[in-house]
Amino acid sequence: MANLDPKAEKYLQAFNQMPPIHKMDPKTVREILSKAPSAKVTLEPLSKVEDKMIPVSLDDEIKCRIYVPEGKGPFPLFVYYHGGGWVLGDIESVDSSCRMIANRTESIVVSVNYRLAPEYKFPIPLEDAYAALEWVYKNGSIFNGDITRLAVGGDSVGGNLATVVTMVSRDRKGPDITAQVLIYPPTNLEFNTESHQKFAKGFGLDREQLVWFRDHYLRNEEDRCNECASPLIAKNLSGLPPAIVITAENDVLRDEGWAYAERLKRFGVQVEYACEAGMVHGFFAHMAAFPKNIESTVYKISKFLSNTKYMS
């Protein structure tokens, strides 16, 4: 039997009553989610929250939300990418969690609304994520950010985008990233670990849903073997910024998150790893259900960042 936190059990009882998303098209799933009532949560106090538009191509732009903590600054900058399988989700889904990160780490958090698949397949969401990083690096000082202290992070596929962005920035000689924060990230799109079998159904992210997300995101079979989709198989992970990898104990993605942390270590990257006991996939984006668990995770993130030049 899985070691489930009582809050996770209650969350899963409600979650598993939803119609299976892998049997629907993305537009229908988005419509269902958009009609779901918003849960009441306590929002962390901040100095300012504002939305900006970021150009990502010659004729398109994406929204980002900037969370500014109280205080004088200049503040370190944390670029955050939401989860949702590259197909679902938006900056609203992680609003309360991003507010907590900004407040507890005394950082300016920039949450990014990258374009979604299948309308925009790989590598467009990744290129949007990187364009947002470049925009923050170029404009961060305008809103009282310190561009010499720059982190990237995200939950689920947002964690995938965050870690690949560090690889892209290294290879393109882009912005110098100080730290990466990866919350239950998918790192290998083959889905063949023990945790994929153990938690294949009923734990907040079914294996069938993962396949549905992957098939909407990737253009073809070859993309599965692209290190910018599956960073665990990258030939070179050296020269990447310090990382904290956080997984959930009862999650199909648990083992590949741990494996990625171990592989980073083998390439000489400073890594911290934590597995949140009793938790399930998606907990970090559900403040109403898991406020104390999210608070604990943010504390781990803050402690990790304090041991890097991000908070120096």
Secondary structure per residue as TSV (DSSP state, phi and psi in degrees):
chain	resnum	aa	ss	phi	psi
A	1	M	-	360.0	146.0
A	2	A	-	-71.7	150.7
A	3	N	-	-91.1	89.4
A	4	L	-	-100.9	130.2
A	5	D	-	-63.2	142.5
A	6	P	H	-54.5	-36.3
A	7	K	H	-66.4	-35.9
A	8	A	H	-68.4	-38.4
A	9	E	H	-60.1	-45.5
A	10	K	H	-64.0	-41.9
A	11	Y	H	-61.9	-43.7
A	12	L	H	-68.1	-32.9
A	13	Q	H	-58.6	-41.9
A	14	A	H	-75.2	-43.5
A	15	F	H	-61.7	-41.1
A	16	N	T	-76.4	-4.2
A	17	Q	T	-85.4	-12.3
A	18	M	S	-70.8	149.1
A	19	P	-	-63.3	144.1
A	20	P	-	-63.8	121.8
A	21	I	G	-69.0	-25.7
A	22	H	G	-71.9	-5.7
A	23	K	G	-101.4	7.4
A	24	M	S	-123.0	167.8
A	25	D	-	-89.9	156.8
A	26	P	H	-55.3	-39.7
A	27	K	H	-60.9	-42.9
A	28	T	H	-64.0	-43.9
A	29	V	H	-62.1	-42.8
A	30	R	H	-62.3	-39.7
A	31	E	H	-64.9	-41.4
A	32	I	H	-62.6	-45.9
A	33	L	H	-66.4	-34.1
A	34	S	H	-68.1	-22.3
A	35	K	T	-92.7	-5.3
A	36	A	S	-68.6	136.3
A	37	P	-	-65.6	143.8
A	38	S	-	-78.0	132.9
A	39	A	-	-79.8	146.4
A	40	K	-	-80.3	125.0
A	41	V	-	-136.2	158.6
A	42	T	-	-85.1	125.0
A	43	L	-	-95.1	137.9
A	44	E	-	-67.0	144.4
A	45	P	-	-71.6	133.5
A	46	L	-	-137.2	161.9
A	47	S	S	-75.9	-38.7
A	48	K	E	-161.2	142.4
A	49	V	E	-133.4	125.0
A	50	E	E	-145.7	152.4
A	51	D	E	-100.8	141.6
A	52	K	E	-132.8	158.1
A	53	M	E	-105.8	135.7
A	54	I	E	-114.9	126.8
A	55	P	E	-70.7	134.9
A	56	V	E	-123.3	-7.9
A	57	S	E	-160.5	-175.6
A	58	L	T	-62.6	-28.7
A	59	D	T	-134.6	21.9
A	60	D	E	-142.7	161.1
A	61	E	E	-150.5	159.8
A	62	I	E	-127.3	158.3
A	63	K	E	-90.2	145.6
A	64	C	E	-131.6	155.5
A	65	R	E	-118.7	128.0
A	66	I	E	-107.4	122.4
A	67	Y	E	-108.7	116.7
A	68	V	E	-109.1	122.9
A	69	P	-	-74.5	168.8
A	70	E	S	-75.1	149.7
A	71	G	S	126.6	-176.9
A	72	K	S	-90.0	-37.8
A	73	G	-	75.1	-168.3
A	74	P	-	-66.7	148.2
A	75	F	E	-102.8	148.9
A	76	P	E	-62.2	158.8
A	77	L	E	-114.1	132.9
A	78	F	E	-126.2	108.7
A	79	V	E	-89.0	122.9
A	80	Y	E	-118.2	135.3
A	81	Y	E	-116.5	125.7
A	82	H	-	-75.1	163.9
A	83	G	-	-91.0	-171.8
A	84	G	S	126.7	19.2
A	85	G	T	68.4	22.1
A	86	W	T	66.0	-0.9
A	87	V	T	-116.0	-34.9
A	88	L	S	-120.0	179.1
A	89	G	-	87.1	162.7
A	90	D	-	-164.8	-176.5
A	91	I	G	-66.9	-22.7
A	92	E	G	-67.2	-33.0
A	93	S	G	-67.1	-22.1
A	94	V	G	-119.6	19.4
A	95	D	H	-57.8	-51.8
A	96	S	H	-67.4	-35.4
A	97	S	H	-68.7	-39.9
A	98	C	H	-66.1	-36.4
A	99	R	H	-62.0	-40.9
A	100	M	H	-66.3	-42.3
A	101	I	H	-59.0	-46.7
A	102	A	H	-60.6	-44.0
A	103	N	H	-70.6	-48.5
A	104	R	H	-76.1	-26.8
A	105	T	H	-102.3	-1.3
A	106	E	T	52.2	51.8
A	107	S	-	-122.4	153.7
A	108	I	E	-84.1	116.6
A	109	V	E	-98.3	129.7
A	110	V	E	-113.9	106.6
A	111	S	E	-92.2	131.6
A	112	V	E	-110.9	129.4
A	113	N	-	-97.2	69.6
A	114	Y	-	-62.4	155.4
A	115	R	-	-70.7	148.2
A	116	L	-	-106.1	152.0
A	117	A	T	-80.4	159.4
A	118	P	T	-84.1	-4.4
A	119	E	T	-62.1	-35.4
A	120	Y	S	-128.4	94.7
A	121	K	-	-80.9	171.4
A	122	F	T	-50.6	134.9
A	123	P	T	-100.5	20.7
A	124	I	H	-61.8	-46.7
A	125	P	H	-57.0	-37.5
A	126	L	H	-65.8	-44.2
A	127	E	H	-64.5	-35.6
A	128	D	H	-62.6	-43.2
A	129	A	H	-60.8	-41.7
A	130	Y	H	-71.0	-38.9
A	131	A	H	-61.4	-36.9
A	132	A	H	-65.4	-41.3
A	133	L	H	-59.5	-47.2
A	134	E	H	-61.9	-39.1
A	135	W	H	-64.0	-43.7
A	136	V	H	-63.3	-41.8
A	137	Y	H	-62.5	-38.5
A	138	K	H	-76.9	-34.8
A	139	N	H	-112.4	-5.4
A	140	G	G	-56.4	-37.7
A	141	S	G	-66.4	-22.5
A	142	I	G	-65.6	-35.9
A	143	F	G	-106.9	36.7
A	144	N	T	71.3	31.0
A	145	G	E	-99.7	154.3
A	146	D	E	-103.9	104.1
A	147	I	E	-72.7	-8.5
A	148	T	E	-82.3	-7.4
A	149	R	E	-125.5	93.4
A	150	L	E	-131.8	118.7
A	151	A	E	-115.2	155.5
A	152	V	E	-124.5	151.6
A	153	G	E	-168.1	172.7
A	154	G	E	175.2	168.4
A	155	D	E	-111.1	142.5
A	156	S	T	56.9	-125.7
A	157	V	H	-65.1	-19.7
A	158	G	H	-63.9	-33.9
A	159	G	H	-68.9	-37.0
A	160	N	H	-60.5	-48.3
A	161	L	H	-62.9	-40.1
A	162	A	H	-61.3	-48.0
A	163	T	H	-70.1	-34.6
A	164	V	H	-70.2	-34.1
A	165	V	H	-59.1	-37.0
A	166	T	H	-65.1	-36.5
A	167	M	H	-67.8	-43.9
A	168	V	H	-64.0	-43.7
A	169	S	H	-65.1	-38.1
A	170	R	H	-61.1	-47.9
A	171	D	H	-72.8	-30.8
A	172	R	T	-92.9	3.3
A	173	K	T	54.7	47.6
A	174	G	-	-89.9	-154.0
A	175	P	-	-55.6	141.8
A	176	D	-	-79.2	110.8
A	177	I	-	-91.1	130.3
A	178	T	-	-84.2	-34.1
A	179	A	E	-159.5	157.6
A	180	Q	E	-131.1	137.6
A	181	V	E	-120.8	110.8
A	182	L	E	-117.0	111.4
A	183	I	E	-104.6	116.2
A	184	Y	S	31.8	62.6
A	185	P	-	-81.7	141.5
A	186	P	-	-75.8	129.8
A	187	T	-	-123.2	-8.6
A	188	N	-	-146.3	114.7
A	189	L	T	-83.4	18.2
A	190	E	T	-84.9	-23.2
A	191	F	-	55.8	57.0
A	192	N	-	-127.0	24.5
A	193	T	S	-91.3	172.1
A	194	E	H	-62.7	-38.7
A	195	S	H	-67.6	-26.4
A	196	H	H	-65.1	-31.9
A	197	Q	H	-81.1	-43.2
A	198	K	H	-67.8	-36.8
A	199	F	T	-115.8	33.3
A	200	A	S	-64.1	-24.9
A	201	K	S	-146.6	132.8
A	202	G	S	93.5	10.3
A	203	F	S	-119.4	27.3
A	204	G	S	98.1	-18.1
A	205	L	S	-153.6	99.2
A	206	D	-	-75.9	151.4
A	207	R	H	-60.3	-35.7
A	208	E	H	-63.7	-35.0
A	209	Q	H	-67.6	-39.7
A	210	L	H	-58.6	-44.3
A	211	V	H	-62.3	-40.8
A	212	W	H	-60.2	-47.0
A	213	F	H	-61.6	-48.5
A	214	R	H	-59.7	-43.4
A	215	D	H	-68.2	-28.4
A	216	H	H	-77.6	-30.5
A	217	Y	H	-80.0	-46.0
A	218	L	-	-84.6	151.7
A	219	R	S	-81.6	-32.3
A	220	N	S	-162.2	178.4
A	221	E	G	-62.4	-34.2
A	222	E	G	-62.8	-30.1
A	223	D	G	-63.2	-25.0
A	224	R	G	-60.0	-31.1
A	225	C	G	-94.9	9.1
A	226	N	-	-84.7	125.6
A	227	E	T	-63.8	-16.8
A	228	C	T	-82.4	-5.9
A	229	A	T	-107.2	-37.9
A	230	S	-	-122.3	79.8
A	231	P	G	-62.9	-18.8
A	232	L	G	-61.8	-27.4
A	233	I	G	-94.8	6.0
A	234	A	-	-60.5	139.7
A	235	K	S	-72.5	-30.0
A	236	N	-	-133.3	111.5
A	237	L	-	-111.7	16.4
A	238	S	T	-77.5	158.0
A	239	G	T	73.8	14.6
A	240	L	-	-92.9	157.5
A	241	P	-	-71.7	158.9
A	242	P	-	-49.9	144.7
A	243	A	E	-132.8	145.5
A	244	I	E	-116.4	128.3
A	245	V	E	-113.6	122.5
A	246	I	E	-119.4	125.0
A	247	T	E	-116.7	168.9
A	248	A	E	-106.8	138.8
A	249	E	E	-59.5	-39.1
A	250	N	E	-108.3	68.7
A	251	D	-	-143.9	134.8
A	252	V	T	-55.8	-30.1
A	253	L	T	-87.0	0.5
A	254	R	H	-57.2	-50.3
A	255	D	H	-68.1	-37.1
A	256	E	H	-74.6	-24.7
A	257	G	H	-66.8	-45.9
A	258	W	H	-62.4	-43.3
A	259	A	H	-62.4	-37.1
A	260	Y	H	-67.8	-40.9
A	261	A	H	-59.0	-43.5
A	262	E	H	-65.6	-38.2
A	263	R	H	-70.5	-37.0
A	264	L	H	-58.8	-43.0
A	265	K	H	-59.0	-40.0
A	266	R	H	-65.4	-22.1
A	267	F	T	-95.7	11.6
A	268	G	T	83.3	13.8
A	269	V	-	-84.3	137.5
A	270	Q	-	-69.1	123.2
A	271	V	E	-135.6	139.3
A	272	E	E	-119.8	141.3
A	273	Y	E	-127.7	138.2
A	274	A	E	-142.7	137.3
A	275	C	E	-112.8	119.7
A	276	E	E	-77.6	109.8
A	277	A	E	-62.1	135.3
A	278	G	E	77.9	-5.2
A	279	M	E	-88.9	162.9
A	280	V	E	-123.3	166.9
A	281	H	T	-58.7	139.4
A	282	G	T	92.9	-4.6
A	283	F	G	-59.7	-33.4
A	284	F	G	-68.4	-17.9
A	285	A	G	-100.1	10.7
A	286	H	-	-127.1	78.8
A	287	M	T	-63.6	-34.3
A	288	A	T	-64.8	-34.8
A	289	A	T	-89.0	-32.5
A	290	F	-	-131.4	47.4
A	291	P	H	-59.9	-43.5
A	292	K	H	-70.9	-35.6
A	293	N	H	-68.6	-40.1
A	294	I	H	-64.9	-42.6
A	295	E	H	-58.4	-42.5
A	296	S	H	-64.1	-40.8
A	297	T	H	-65.6	-43.0
A	298	V	H	-63.2	-35.4
A	299	Y	H	-61.7	-43.4
A	300	K	H	-61.7	-42.2
A	301	I	H	-62.4	-45.9
A	302	S	H	-61.9	-42.6
A	303	K	H	-64.3	-41.3
A	304	F	H	-62.0	-48.5
A	305	L	H	-61.9	-32.0
A	306	S	H	-67.2	-18.5
A	307	N	T	-95.7	8.8
A	308	T	S	-119.2	173.5
A	309	K	G	-72.8	-3.3
A	310	Y	G	-58.1	-38.0
A	311	M	G	-106.6	10.4
A	312	S	-	-83.1	360.0
